[in-house]
Amino acid sequence: MTTLFISDLHLDAAAPAAGTQFFQFLQQRARGAEALYILGDLFESWVGDDDDEPYRDQVCQALAHLTALGVPCYVMCGNRDFLLGRGFEARSGTRVIDDPVITELYGEPVLLTHGDALCTADRSYQRLRSVVRAPRWQQRFMGLPLAARRTLAEQARAGSRRHTSAAGELIMDADPAAVDAAMRACGVRTLVHGHTHRPAVHELQLDGSPARRIVLGAWHEHGSCLAWDAAGFRLEQLPR
């Protein structure tokens, strides 16, 4: 059987095409999978597990239907939806996993991460990340009314768009030294991540031995999926 990996869907009611493709993916391709991993940014924003916005609830229901069929689904928090928690798990039937995490695929340990922590040249973002991932900040944020959290999230999205358009391509990409350090620390030869929206398979040399970094694509214009079975892996573009 095949294990599937996707990331960076950025699902939002304002851009329904990606969601429509994702629902079809769950109803067709994912039903026959051994497991589905979503490595961050499933949603364009997530302001807390109490968010009752209908479109986000539709996504949760679609995932719950998949998991009810017996397909385990593991979801990693991304930079857009880092507040996913136990309430989301209950609504979707999924399991929220740590970032990073090591999983074994057909006898090989593979490191999974969203990928934003690897973009170390983007120092302003890394400073922001250290703030919003702190439990104290999240506790204060979740203490705000839902409407206020939605407003702040929209402001943050606008700021992120401005930052992305102003930053250089190298700054927004994974830093090779950070990639090597993460793989070395975890004792793996394969790393799978998203975040950068640059799907590719990068062949590397790590301490004199071959290694590889597999980057998942975003779902803005078409789907992207990594399929891994006993015969090997395939990084696929899913036409819309």
C-alpha positions in Angstrom: 0.0 0.0 0.0 1.0 3.6 -0.5 1.7 6.3 2.1 0.7 9.8 0.9 2.3 13.2 1.8 0.8 16.6 1.0 1.3 20.1 2.4 0.5 23.8 1.8 -3.0 23.5 0.7 -3.9 26.9 2.3 -7.6 26.0 2.3 -9.8 29.1 2.5 -13.4 29.9 1.5 -12.1 32.8 -0.6 -10.1 30.4 -2.9 -12.4 27.3 -3.2 -10.6 25.6 -6.1 -7.9 24.0 -3.9 -10.6 22.8 -1.5 -12.6 21.2 -4.3 -9.5 19.3 -5.5 -8.7 18.3 -1.9 -12.2 16.9 -1.3 -11.9 14.9 -4.5 -8.4 13.7 -3.4 -9.8 12.5 -0.1 -12.7 10.7 -1.8 -10.6 9.0 -4.4 -6.8 8.7 -4.0 -6.6 8.9 -0.3 -9.2 6.1 0.3 -6.7 3.5 -0.8 -3.8 4.8 1.1 -2.1 3.2 4.1 -1.8 6.6 5.7 -2.1 10.3 4.8 0.3 12.9 6.2 -0.4 16.6 5.9 2.8 18.5 6.6 1.5 21.9 7.6 -0.6 24.8 6.2 -3.7 22.7 5.6 -5.5 26.0 6.3 -4.7 29.5 5.2 -5.4 30.4 8.8 -6.6 28.8 12.0 -7.4 31.0 15.0 -8.3 28.2 17.4 -10.2 25.0 17.7 -13.4 26.9 18.5 -13.4 28.5 15.1 -16.9 27.6 13.7 -16.4 29.1 10.2 -18.5 26.8 7.9 -15.8 26.2 5.3 -13.2 25.1 7.8 -15.8 22.8 9.4 -16.5 21.3 5.9 -12.7 20.4 5.7 -12.8 18.8 9.1 -15.9 16.7 8.1 -14.2 15.5 4.9 -11.2 14.4 6.9 -13.4 12.7 9.5 -15.1 10.8 6.8 -11.7 9.5 5.5 -10.5 8.5 8.9 -13.8 6.8 9.6 -13.1 4.5 6.7 -9.9 3.4 8.5 -7.3 5.6 6.8 -5.1 7.2 9.5 -4.4 10.9 8.9 -1.6 12.8 10.6 -1.5 16.6 10.5 1.5 18.8 11.3 1.0 22.4 12.2 2.4 24.9 9.7 3.1 28.6 9.9 -0.5 29.4 9.0 -2.3 27.0 11.2 0.0 26.5 14.2 -2.9 26.6 16.6 -4.3 23.2 15.6 -5.0 21.2 18.7 -7.1 18.6 20.4 -10.3 20.2 19.4 -9.3 19.9 15.7 -8.3 16.3 16.3 -11.8 15.6 17.7 -13.6 17.3 14.8 -11.5 15.8 12.0 -10.6 12.3 13.3 -6.9 13.1 12.6 -3.9 13.2 14.9 -1.8 16.3 15.2 1.9 15.3 15.2 5.1 17.1 16.3 7.3 19.1 14.1 9.8 17.6 13.3 9.0 13.9 13.6 10.7 10.8 12.3 8.6 8.0 10.7 9.8 4.7 9.2 8.9 4.0 5.6 9.6 0.5 4.4 12.6 0.1 6.7 14.0 3.6 6.2 13.8 6.4 8.8 12.5 9.6 7.2 12.4 13.1 8.8 9.2 15.0 8.3 8.9 18.8 9.0 6.8 21.7 7.7 10.0 23.4 6.6 9.7 26.9 7.9 12.3 26.3 10.7 14.8 25.5 7.9 14.5 29.0 6.4 17.1 30.4 8.8 18.1 33.3 6.5 14.7 34.9 7.0 15.6 36.2 10.4 12.6 38.5 10.9 10.3 35.5 10.3 12.3 33.3 12.7 12.0 36.0 15.4 8.2 36.0 14.8 8.0 32.3 14.9 9.7 32.1 18.2 7.1 34.5 19.7 3.9 32.9 18.3 5.0 29.3 19.1 5.5 30.2 22.8 2.8 28.7 25.0 2.4 32.0 26.9 1.7 34.0 23.7 -0.8 31.3 22.5 -2.6 31.3 25.8 -3.0 35.1 25.7 -4.1 35.0 22.0 -6.7 32.3 22.7 -8.1 34.4 25.5 -9.3 37.0 23.0 -12.8 36.9 21.5 -13.1 34.8 18.3 -13.9 37.9 16.2 -10.8 39.7 17.4 -8.6 36.6 16.6 -10.0 36.5 13.1 -9.2 40.2 12.6 -5.7 39.8 13.8 -5.2 36.7 11.6 -6.3 38.7 8.6 -3.8 41.4 9.5 -1.1 38.9 9.9 -1.9 37.4 6.5 -1.6 40.8 4.8 1.7 41.4 6.5 3.0 38.0 5.4 2.1 38.7 1.8 4.0 42.0 2.0 7.0 40.3 3.6 7.1 37.5 1.0 6.9 39.9 -1.9 9.8 42.0 -0.5 12.1 39.1 0.5 14.6 37.5 -1.9 14.2 34.0 -3.2 17.2 32.7 -1.3 16.0 34.1 2.0 12.6 32.3 1.6 14.2 28.9 0.8 15.6 26.3 3.1 19.2 26.9 4.2 21.5 24.0 3.2 23.4 24.2 6.5 20.1 24.0 8.4 19.0 21.0 6.3 22.3 19.2 6.9 22.2 19.9 10.6 18.6 18.7 11.0 19.3 15.4 9.1 22.6 14.8 11.0 21.0 15.4 14.4 18.2 13.0 13.6 20.4 10.4 11.9 18.4 10.2 8.7 19.3 10.3 5.0 15.9 11.5 3.8 14.0 14.7 4.7 10.5 15.6 3.5 9.1 19.1 3.9 6.8 21.7 2.5 6.5 25.5 3.1 8.8 26.8 0.3 6.3 25.9 -2.4 9.1 24.6 -4.6 8.5 20.9 -5.3 11.6 19.0 -6.1 13.9 16.1 -5.2 17.3 17.3 -4.1 20.1 14.8 -4.1 22.7 15.6 -1.4 25.9 14.5 0.1 25.8 14.3 3.9 29.0 13.5 5.6 30.2 11.7 2.5 27.1 9.6 2.0 24.2 10.1 -0.4 21.1 11.8 1.0 18.0 13.5 -0.3 15.6 16.3 0.4 12.1 16.0 -1.0 10.1 19.2 -1.2 6.3 19.1 -1.5 4.4 21.7 -3.6 1.6 24.0 -2.7 -2.0 23.6 -4.0 -2.6 27.1 -5.3 -2.7 26.2 -9.0 -2.7 22.4 -8.9 -2.2 19.6 -6.4 1.1 18.2 -5.2 1.6 14.8 -3.6 4.4 12.5 -2.6 3.4 8.8 -2.9 5.7 6.3 -1.2 5.3 2.5 -1.4 7.5 -0.6 -1.3 8.8 0.2 -4.8 10.0 3.7 -3.9 8.6 7.2 -4.0 7.1 9.5 -6.6 6.7 13.3 -6.4 3.5 14.0 -8.4 1.8 17.0 -9.8 -2.0 16.6 -9.6 -3.7 18.4 -12.5 -6.7 20.5 -11.6 
